[in-house]
C-alpha cells in the first residue's frame, strides 16, 4: 500500500475488484473512465498492466487521498460518495489515478476477488457461500 504514496496524484487507488450489477452481475475493477452516459468500468485487462492510469473515479476500498484533496473538497453523503468525491475533486483540478502496480484482494460474502485471477470468470450467486 505504501507504493500508492509514490504516485504523484491527489487520489490514488490500488487496483481491486468488485461485484458490479448492471443488469448482469459480473466482476469488474472499481475504477471508472469518462463515458457519454457518465462513467464506465475500466476493463480488467487494462488494470492487469503495471502502470498508474489517470481515471474519472475510483471506489475508496484501498485508496490514498492527499490532505490537499480533503481540504479542497467536501466529502458527500450517500451511496457512491467516493465516486462523487472524485468527480468534485476533478472539477477542482485535482488528479485521480488507479495504480495497476498495486493489487488488492477484496473480501466479499460471495468470495475473495483477487489478482491475477481477475482475468478468469468468477461465479456469482445471490446466496452467501
Secondary structure, 3 states (H helix, E strand, C coil): CHHHHHCCCCEEEEECEEEEECCCEEEEECEEEEECCEEEECCHHHHCCCCEEECCEECCCCEEECHHHHHHCCCCCCCCHHHHHHHHHHHCCCCEEEEEEEECCECCCCCCECCCHHHCCCCCCCCCC
